[in-house]
């Protein structure tokens, strides 16, 4: 295959670096219309006018250095994917939910160590030791609400329904704060806290307090019958006969854990806001990018809405998003001011590995032979954190 060949041939890789260096700083429009064979080879599974697509952006030192789109945003209408196509972000939503909470903490309306039962009416009493910090870090031990949703349920679950579903349990997986276990429930509950303490619906809070201040004017926490997605990409799943629509599931209407739609073009503004501390202060953002420490001294490898680890000695922030008909990834190296985002409107695939291959083009290698370790051998935190896949 062309791309792995390039990764393991120093001369070819150096030539590609030189080409990219010459083009760095071009506008996203230029990148979207030029042909880039090596990058296109990487996305060959999406680079087809008959299949669900992908939109990709690379941001380096505050500039968009690559912006590409492949395939279709909607098959029936043959609407092509573009950098402006809006995908369901799935769990990439969690960093926005966390930011909403952080804004309320900075305003003095919440504290990270508040007990949720003291803040949110209706939170089950058996969860009285769960703190807001635990929800953010996935160290609460609460059950995933999906475990209580019947397989063939047709009525969609909303964030507010999560409290009733959690009431069906009577214990946590472990004492809150003692271990890490990824939980969508935690971020649905955080959305309810934002709604209650912020004094407005969660979707409106995101629109007015998170999206609008940084220019993400089309991004939306989507609610059927209430909001619209102007340039919506629809989700699909591959079958033997081809791709079939799979855009919604019984849990797709829960907002806090995965309900935002946005484009890679808009996420450029999001990345800039993170780096410039536009929405929260530098100390707060640093806290979000610091993993929780468990009682045994080990790292939970999760901050506030971000997985955190080291890759070849560099701090790496990341998140994957997998939901009905969409699979996404963001990889961010804050010290190198490098971010790669890949959004796709199909179930399956591993866009985080594609994102890493792109990131490696801008990251200086540490090895003497001028190569990075193979992407396939470099672990991701979510691959080993319980319940994260």
Order of alpha helices (4+ residues) and beta strands (2+ residues): alpha-alpha-alpha-alpha-beta-beta-beta-beta-beta-alpha-alpha-alpha-alpha-alpha-alpha-beta-beta-beta-beta-alpha-alpha-beta-beta-beta-beta-alpha
